[in-house]
Amino acid sequence: MLNNIGLPGLLLIAVVVLVLFGRGKISSLMGEVGKGITAFKRGVEDGKNEIEEASATNARDVTPEEQRDRA
């Protein structure tokens, strides 16, 4: 069913949405979507940084204790 929408169908859907919601409402909605995407990307990056910091903190020195005492 959705395989044969095409460009005219998409344009018709866009016009109907614009008429129903108005330009201002759609503009504010797209702004909120943009903020959500930005927050999601920031969260993914923060999570990645936390994992890297945790793995660096948990990395241990594999030098035998006898050699560490001599150094």
N, C-alpha and C positions, 0 to 999 in steps of 0.2 A: 504494500500500500504506500509506504513512504518512499519507495524507489523511484516513482514517477512524478514527484512534485515538480521539479524543475525550477528554473528561474522565475517564470511568471507566477507560479504558486507561492514561492517565497516572497515575492514582491507584494502579492495580495495579502499574505499573512502579515507582513510588516505594516502595510497600510491599515489593516483592521486593528492591529495592536496600537498603532499611533492614534487612531480615531478613538478607541476605547479609553486609553489611559492618558492621552495628551502628551505634548512634548516635554513639559516640565517634570512630570512624574517619571517618564522614561529616562530623562537626563539624570535625575537624582538617583534612580535605581542603578543606572550604569556607574555612577560615581561610587555608590556603596559596593558594587561588585568589584570595582577596581581596588578599593580600600581592602576588601576581603582577600583578594588575590595577593596584594602586597603583604598583608599580615601573615598569610599562609607561607609565603616565600621566606619571610623573616623568621617565622617559627621553625621551618625546616632547617634553615641555616643555623639558628641557635641550637637546635637539637644536635646537628652535626658537630658543632663546636663543643658541646657538652660531652659527646661521646669521645671525641678526640682528646679532650682534656682528661677525661676519666681514664682512658687507655694509657695516656702519658703518665698519669699519676700512679697507675697500677703497674707500670713497667718496672720491673725490679732488676737490680744489679745481679748478674749471674756469675760474677767473679767469686771464686771460693773465698771463704772467710779468712783463711790463712794468708792469702795474698793481700786482702784488704787491710789486715792488721799490720802488715809490713809496710804498706804504702804511706 
